Amino acid sequence: MGSIYHVKKIEKIKEITVEVPGSKSITNRALLLAALSESRCKLRGVLFSDDSRAFLECLVKLGFGVEIEEEKKQVTIQGLGGRIPERKASLNVRSAGTAARFLTVMLALAGGEYELDASPQMCKRPMQPLLDILKAAGAVLVYRGEEGHFPFFMRSEKLSMSEVSVDTKVSSQFASALLMSGVLLEKGLRVRMSGQRAEGAYIKMTIAMMRQFGIKVKQEEGEWMVPHDCRFGLTEYQVEPDVSGACYFYAMAPLLGMEVTVKNVHKNSLQGDILFLEALRQMGCGFEDRMEGIRLSGKEMKGYPGMELSMRDFSDQTMTMAALAPFAESPTLIREIGHIRFQESDRISAILTELKRMGISCEEAPEADGIRIFPGKVSEAEVETYEDHRMAMAFTLIGLKTGKISVKNPQCCKKTFENYFELIENLCVRDSKL
């Protein structure tokens, strides 16, 4: 695939069934929990992408016994009951935000001396609130560049921390990292969270997975109590398919008047992005949770309304909703998404810039901490992706509807969904043959 992918218009296909990779969020949590446990754990359905490979590479450099079977989508990790084999190491998390936050906390609480580096993109992303917490507990930090960011040197030994307050405004990953690695602390850890995502989908996922692995985490008066206990563990764990990746295909249901099934995606998913399917149902899509997976149908739809909705708990789909909005019958208001400015790109700026590039009227909506998008006619455009996989995948949908969009740097999808454009191309080829 070249540096620019021209998206072909799809007109004839009315039914598709696809399979998507494993969940990045669940994969990375499972990798950390397996490493912290005392069990030899086989993880099935693992996502293999740039992010997960960065996490796995770090675990190997830290001395963990890791067996990788990429063709089978399996990883086996020998946990050591909270012990980190290599107490000195140099690690590079590349662009993996989850690995960056999760590993930093694990290493700080376990103790040792570590040089931590990242890609230029990750070096721009915020770390200071988390690093300030670790520094206050006794970790020594020496920044190799800008304060509060990668790269840095970290040394710690038995941090004095039994309770912590975390603001989830910038990233809920800070809280998830502290919750999971809290098992390493001799007195356990009481985690107090503030911010609008303190009870959000990713925190709920973290708590649910900790309990699945056998950690007896409890909630008391709005605070989470994590016990000191690394005797937990599983011998096997099945990673769910990535609902975030599935949503790009489900969005084709209303957009292209299709019937879409994604294998093994069900409404009881741990992932917050399952809420996006409810939004599509509100637009008018038929919804059926079948044994094979959820089937969403837009075959009977003559159009769909614009929506006003909070996407706080499934903000990764903001770009997907933004791709649907130009074709709606009324304006779309997406609320409570201010935090997406601090992700792989400034996603609010990226969405507005690229929609305007293709002639769509849109604006920030400060009163809603969000954006407003108006229906309009799409003009020919080459979409910048800002090294952001979700911009590339979501804005491809506009091309499938119009045939007027080219996507720059489609390879950035390797972060989470390596064969996304292969699946898109197969759909386009199939459509041309019908």
C-alpha positions as CSV (number, residue, x, y, z in Angstrom):
1,M,0.0,0.0,0.0
2,G,1.3,3.5,-0.9
3,S,1.4,6.6,1.2
4,I,-2.0,7.6,-0.1
5,Y,-5.1,5.3,-0.4
6,H,-7.9,6.3,-2.7
7,V,-11.1,5.0,-1.2
8,K,-13.6,3.6,-3.7
9,K,-17.3,4.1,-3.5
10,I,-19.4,1.1,-2.5
11,E,-22.9,1.0,-4.0
12,K,-23.9,-2.7,-4.5
13,I,-23.0,-4.6,-1.4
14,K,-26.0,-5.0,1.0
15,E,-24.7,-7.6,3.5
16,I,-21.3,-8.2,5.1
17,T,-19.8,-10.4,7.8
18,V,-16.3,-9.6,9.1
19,E,-13.9,-10.6,11.8
20,V,-11.8,-8.0,13.6
21,P,-8.6,-8.4,15.7
22,G,-8.6,-8.6,19.5
23,S,-9.2,-5.6,21.7
24,K,-6.1,-3.4,22.3
25,S,-7.5,-2.3,25.7
26,I,-8.1,-5.8,26.9
27,T,-4.9,-7.2,25.4
28,N,-2.7,-4.7,27.2
29,R,-4.5,-5.1,30.6
30,A,-4.3,-8.9,30.3
31,L,-0.5,-8.6,29.5
32,L,0.0,-6.6,32.7
33,L,-2.2,-8.7,34.9
34,A,-0.6,-11.9,33.7
35,A,2.9,-10.5,34.4
36,L,1.9,-9.4,37.9
37,S,0.2,-12.8,38.7
38,E,1.9,-15.9,40.1
39,S,0.5,-18.1,37.3
40,R,1.6,-19.2,33.9
41,C,-1.2,-17.7,31.8
42,K,-2.0,-18.4,28.1
43,L,-3.8,-15.4,26.5
44,R,-5.9,-16.2,23.5
45,G,-7.2,-13.9,20.8
46,V,-4.4,-11.4,21.5
47,L,-4.2,-8.3,19.3
48,F,-0.9,-8.2,17.5
49,S,-0.2,-4.6,16.5
50,D,2.5,-2.0,16.9
51,D,1.2,-1.1,20.4
52,S,0.9,-4.7,21.7
53,R,4.3,-5.6,20.2
54,A,5.9,-2.7,22.0
55,F,4.4,-3.9,25.3
56,L,5.5,-7.5,24.7
57,E,9.0,-6.3,23.8
58,C,9.2,-4.4,27.1
59,L,8.1,-7.5,29.1
60,V,10.8,-9.6,27.4
61,K,13.5,-7.0,28.2
62,L,12.3,-7.0,31.8
63,G,13.1,-10.8,31.9
64,F,9.7,-12.3,31.9
65,G,9.2,-15.7,30.3
66,V,7.1,-14.8,27.2
67,E,6.1,-17.3,24.5
68,I,4.6,-15.6,21.4
69,E,2.5,-17.5,18.9
70,E,1.4,-14.8,16.5
71,E,-0.2,-17.0,14.0
72,K,-2.4,-18.5,16.7
73,K,-3.0,-15.1,18.2
74,Q,-1.6,-16.4,21.5
75,V,0.8,-15.3,24.2
76,T,1.9,-17.3,27.2
77,I,3.4,-15.3,30.2
78,Q,5.0,-16.7,33.3
79,G,4.0,-14.4,36.1
80,L,6.4,-14.2,39.1
81,G,4.0,-13.0,41.8
82,G,4.9,-9.4,41.5
83,R,8.6,-9.8,41.0
84,I,10.3,-8.0,38.1
85,P,13.3,-10.2,37.0
86,E,15.4,-7.3,35.6
87,R,15.7,-4.5,38.1
88,K,17.7,-2.4,35.6
89,A,16.6,-2.0,32.0
90,S,16.2,0.4,29.1
91,L,12.7,0.3,27.6
92,N,11.1,2.0,24.6
93,V,7.2,1.9,24.6
94,R,7.2,3.5,21.1
95,S,3.7,5.0,20.5
96,A,1.8,2.8,22.9
97,G,0.0,5.0,25.4
98,T,-1.4,2.1,27.5
99,A,2.0,0.4,27.7
100,A,3.6,3.8,28.7
101,R,1.2,4.4,31.6
102,F,0.9,0.7,32.8
103,L,4.6,-0.1,32.7
104,T,5.7,3.1,34.3
105,V,3.5,2.5,37.4
106,M,4.4,-1.2,37.6
107,L,8.1,-0.5,37.5
108,A,7.8,2.4,40.0
109,L,5.9,0.3,42.5
110,A,8.0,-2.9,42.0
111,G,11.3,-0.9,42.4
112,G,14.4,-0.7,40.3
113,E,16.3,1.6,37.9
114,Y,14.8,2.1,34.4
115,E,15.5,4.3,31.4
116,L,12.1,4.9,29.7
117,D,11.9,6.2,26.1
118,A,9.1,6.5,23.5
119,S,8.3,7.7,20.0
120,P,8.2,11.4,19.2
121,Q,4.4,11.2,19.1
122,M,4.2,9.5,22.6
123,C,6.8,12.0,24.0
124,K,4.2,14.8,23.3
125,R,1.4,13.0,25.2
126,P,0.8,14.0,28.9
127,M,2.4,12.0,31.7
128,Q,3.0,14.6,34.4
129,P,-0.1,14.0,36.6
130,L,0.9,10.3,36.9
131,L,4.7,11.0,37.3
132,D,3.9,13.6,40.0
133,I,2.0,11.0,42.0
134,L,5.0,8.6,41.7
135,K,7.5,11.3,42.6
136,A,5.5,12.4,45.7
137,A,5.6,8.7,46.8
138,G,9.4,8.7,46.6
139,A,10.3,7.8,43.0
140,V,13.4,9.7,41.6
141,L,12.8,11.0,38.1
142,V,15.3,12.6,35.8
143,Y,13.9,14.0,32.6
144,R,15.9,13.6,29.4
145,G,13.7,16.1,27.6
146,E,10.7,18.1,28.5
147,E,9.6,17.8,32.2
148,G,6.5,15.6,32.7
149,H,7.1,13.7,29.4
150,F,9.0,10.8,28.0
151,P,12.0,10.2,27.9
152,F,13.1,9.9,31.6
153,F,15.1,7.9,34.1
154,M,13.3,6.5,37.1
155,R,14.6,4.9,40.3
156,S,12.4,3.7,43.1
157,E,12.6,1.5,46.2
158,K,9.5,0.7,48.3
159,L,7.4,3.7,47.6
160,S,5.5,5.1,50.6
161,M,2.0,5.1,49.2
162,S,-1.1,3.5,50.6
163,E,-3.7,5.9,49.1
164,V,-3.8,8.1,46.1
165,S,-6.1,10.7,44.4
166,V,-6.3,10.6,40.6
167,D,-7.9,13.1,38.2
168,T,-9.2,11.2,35.2
169,K,-9.7,14.3,33.1
170,V,-6.5,13.9,31.0
171,S,-6.5,10.1,30.9
172,S,-8.3,7.3,32.7
173,Q,-5.2,5.2,32.0
174,F,-3.5,6.8,35.0
175,A,-6.1,5.4,37.3
176,S,-6.2,2.0,35.6
177,A,-2.4,1.7,35.9
178,L,-2.5,2.5,39.7
179,L,-5.4,0.1,40.3
180,M,-3.7,-2.9,38.6
181,S,-0.2,-2.4,40.0
182,G,-1.6,-1.4,43.5
183,V,-1.3,-5.2,44.4
184,L,2.5,-4.7,44.7
185,L,2.2,-2.3,47.6
186,E,2.7,-3.8,51.1
187,K,-0.4,-2.0,52.5
188,G,-2.4,-2.3,49.3
189,L,-3.7,0.9,47.7
190,R,-6.8,3.0,48.2
191,V,-7.6,4.8,44.9
192,R,-9.7,7.9,45.0
193,M,-10.8,9.2,41.5
194,S,-12.2,12.5,40.4
195,G,-13.1,13.8,36.9
196,Q,-16.0,12.9,34.6
197,R,-14.5,9.5,33.7
198,A,-14.0,8.3,37.2
199,E,-16.8,5.8,36.6
200,G,-16.3,5.5,32.9
201,A,-16.1,2.5,30.7
202,Y,-12.3,2.0,30.9
203,I,-12.3,2.0,34.7
204,K,-15.1,-0.5,34.7
205,M,-13.1,-2.7,32.3
206,T,-10.1,-2.5,34.5
207,I,-12.0,-3.5,37.6
208,A,-13.9,-6.3,35.8
209,M,-10.6,-7.8,34.5
210,M,-8.9,-7.5,37.9
211,R,-11.7,-9.5,39.4
212,Q,-11.6,-12.0,36.5
213,F,-7.9,-12.6,37.3
214,G,-8.8,-13.1,41.0
215,I,-7.9,-9.8,42.6
216,K,-10.4,-9.0,45.4
217,V,-10.8,-5.3,44.7
218,K,-13.5,-3.6,46.6
219,Q,-15.4,-0.3,46.4
220,E,-16.0,1.6,49.7
221,E,-17.6,5.1,49.8
222,G,-16.7,5.9,46.2
223,E,-13.1,4.7,46.6
224,W,-11.5,1.5,45.3
225,M,-9.5,-0.7,47.7
226,V,-6.8,-2.8,46.1
227,P,-5.3,-5.5,48.3
228,H,-1.6,-6.4,48.6
229,D,-1.8,-9.8,46.9
230,C,0.1,-11.2,44.0
231,R,-1.1,-14.8,44.5
232,F,-3.8,-14.3,42.0
233,G,-3.8,-15.6,38.4
234,L,-5.4,-17.6,35.6
235,T,-4.1,-20.4,33.4
236,E,-6.0,-19.1,30.4
237,Y,-7.7,-15.9,29.3
238,Q,-9.8,-15.1,26.2
239,V,-9.4,-11.6,24.8
240,E,-12.6,-10.1,23.3
241,P,-12.6,-8.9,19.6
242,D,-11.9,-5.2,19.4
243,V,-15.3,-3.4,19.5
244,S,-13.6,-0.1,18.5
245,G,-12.5,-1.8,15.3
246,A,-15.9,-3.4,14.8
247,C,-17.6,0.0,15.0
248,Y,-16.1,1.2,11.6
249,F,-18.0,-1.7,10.0
250,Y,-21.1,-1.3,12.0
251,A,-21.2,2.4,10.9
252,M,-21.6,1.1,7.3
253,A,-25.1,-0.1,8.2
254,P,-26.7,3.3,8.3
255,L,-24.2,5.0,6.0
256,L,-24.4,2.5,3.1
257,G,-27.8,0.8,3.9
258,M,-26.1,-2.5,4.7
259,E,-26.6,-5.4,7.0
260,V,-23.4,-5.9,9.0
261,T,-22.4,-8.7,11.3
262,V,-19.0,-8.7,13.2
263,K,-18.1,-12.1,14.5
264,N,-18.1,-12.7,18.3
265,V,-19.1,-9.2,19.2
266,H,-21.9,-9.3,21.8
267,K,-23.7,-6.7,23.9
268,N,-22.2,-8.0,27.2
269,S,-18.8,-6.8,26.1
270,L,-16.4,-5.3,28.7
271,Q,-15.6,-2.5,26.1
272,G,-17.3,0.9,26.4
273,D,-17.5,1.3,22.6
274,I,-20.4,-1.2,22.6
275,L,-22.4,1.9,23.5
276,F,-21.8,3.2,19.9
277,L,-24.0,0.4,18.6
278,E,-26.8,1.8,20.8
279,A,-26.4,5.2,19.2
280,L,-26.7,3.5,15.8
281,R,-29.8,1.8,16.9
282,Q,-31.2,5.2,17.9
283,M,-30.5,6.4,14.4
284,G,-32.8,3.7,13.2
285,C,-30.7,0.6,12.6
286,G,-32.1,-2.9,13.3
287,F,-30.2,-4.7,16.1
288,E,-30.0,-8.4,16.9
289,D,-27.4,-10.1,19.1
290,R,-27.1,-13.5,17.5
291,M,-24.8,-16.5,18.3
292,E,-22.4,-15.5,15.5
293,G,-22.3,-11.9,16.7
294,I,-24.3,-8.7,16.7
295,R,-26.0,-8.0,13.5
296,L,-26.9,-4.4,12.7
297,S,-29.1,-3.5,9.7
298,G,-29.6,-0.3,7.8
299,K,-31.3,-1.9,4.9
300,E,-34.7,-0.4,5.7
301,M,-33.5,3.1,6.4
302,K,-34.2,5.9,4.1
303,G,-31.8,8.2,5.9
304,Y,-30.9,9.0,9.5
305,P,-31.2,11.9,11.9
306,G,-28.3,13.9,13.3
307,M,-27.8,13.2,17.0
308,E,-27.0,15.0,20.2
309,L,-25.1,12.7,22.5
310,S,-22.4,12.4,25.1
311,M,-19.5,10.2,23.9
312,R,-17.6,10.5,27.1
313,D,-17.6,6.7,27.6
314,F,-16.9,5.8,24.0
315,S,-14.9,8.7,22.8
316,D,-12.7,6.6,20.4
317,Q,-15.8,6.6,18.2
318,T,-16.0,10.4,18.0
319,M,-14.3,10.3,14.6
320,T,-16.7,7.6,13.4
321,M,-19.7,9.6,14.4
322,A,-18.1,12.6,12.7
323,A,-17.8,10.6,9.5
324,L,-21.6,9.8,9.6
325,A,-22.6,13.4,10.5
326,P,-22.3,15.0,7.0
327,F,-24.9,12.6,5.6
328,A,-27.4,13.0,8.4
329,E,-30.7,14.9,8.0
330,S,-29.9,17.4,10.8
331,P,-26.9,18.7,12.7
332,T,-24.9,16.4,15.0
333,L,-23.7,17.6,18.5
334,I,-21.1,15.4,20.1
335,R,-20.7,16.3,23.8
336,E,-18.1,15.7,26.6
337,I,-15.0,14.8,24.5
338,G,-12.5,17.5,25.5
339,H,-10.0,14.8,26.7
340,I,-9.5,13.6,23.1
341,R,-7.3,16.6,22.5
342,F,-4.6,14.7,24.4
343,Q,-4.6,11.4,22.5
344,E,-2.7,10.2,19.4
345,S,-3.5,13.6,17.9
346,D,-5.5,16.6,19.0
347,R,-8.5,14.8,17.7
348,I,-10.9,17.7,18.0
349,S,-8.7,19.9,15.9
350,A,-8.1,17.0,13.4
351,I,-11.8,16.3,12.9
352,L,-12.7,19.9,12.3
353,T,-9.8,20.6,10.0
354,E,-10.4,17.5,7.8
355,L,-14.2,18.0,7.6
356,K,-13.6,21.6,6.5
357,R,-11.1,20.4,4.0
358,M,-13.9,18.4,2.3
359,G,-16.3,21.3,2.5
360,I,-18.3,20.3,5.5
361,S,-19.4,23.1,8.0
362,C,-18.5,22.3,11.6
363,E,-17.4,24.1,14.7
364,E,-16.3,23.7,18.3
365,A,-19.1,23.7,20.8
366,P,-17.4,24.9,24.1
367,E,-20.7,24.8,26.0
368,A,-20.9,21.1,25.4
369,D,-17.2,20.4,25.6
370,G,-17.6,19.0,22.1
371,I,-18.1,19.7,18.4
372,R,-21.1,20.4,16.1
373,I,-21.3,19.1,12.6
374,F,-23.8,20.2,9.9
375,P,-25.0,18.1,7.0
376,G,-23.4,19.0,3.7
377,K,-22.0,17.9,0.3
378,V,-18.6,16.3,0.4
379,S,-15.9,17.7,-1.9
380,E,-12.8,15.9,-3.2
381,A,-10.1,15.8,-0.5
382,E,-7.0,14.1,0.7
383,V,-7.4,13.5,4.4
384,E,-4.5,14.1,6.7
385,T,-4.3,11.4,9.4
386,Y,-1.9,13.0,11.9
387,E,-0.3,9.6,12.6
388,D,-3.6,8.7,14.2
389,H,-5.1,5.3,13.3
390,R,-8.6,6.3,14.2
391,M,-8.6,9.3,11.9
392,A,-7.5,7.0,9.1
393,M,-10.1,4.3,9.7
394,A,-13.1,6.6,10.5
395,F,-12.6,9.0,7.6
396,T,-12.3,6.1,5.2
397,L,-16.0,5.7,5.7
398,I,-16.7,9.0,4.0
399,G,-14.8,7.7,0.9
400,L,-16.9,4.5,0.8
401,K,-20.0,6.7,0.7
402,T,-18.8,9.2,-1.9
403,G,-15.7,7.9,-3.7
404,K,-14.2,11.4,-3.2
405,I,-11.7,10.7,-0.3
406,S,-8.1,9.7,-0.3
407,V,-6.4,8.8,3.0
408,K,-2.8,9.8,3.6
409,N,-0.5,7.5,5.5
410,P,-2.9,4.5,5.8
411,Q,-0.1,2.5,7.4
412,C,-0.7,4.3,10.7
413,C,-3.6,1.7,11.3
414,K,-0.9,-0.8,12.2
415,K,-1.1,0.6,15.7
416,T,-4.3,-1.4,16.3
417,F,-5.7,-2.9,13.1
418,E,-3.1,-4.2,10.7
419,N,-5.4,-5.5,8.0
420,Y,-8.0,-2.8,8.1
421,F,-7.3,-1.5,4.6
422,E,-7.0,-5.1,3.3
423,L,-10.6,-5.7,4.5
424,I,-11.7,-2.4,2.9
425,E,-10.1,-3.2,-0.4
426,N,-11.7,-6.7,-0.4
427,L,-15.1,-5.0,0.0
428,C,-14.4,-2.6,-2.8
429,V,-13.3,-5.4,-5.1
430,R,-16.3,-7.4,-4.2
431,D,-18.6,-4.4,-4.9
432,S,-17.0,-3.9,-8.3
433,K,-17.8,-7.5,-9.3
434,L,-21.4,-7.5,-8.4
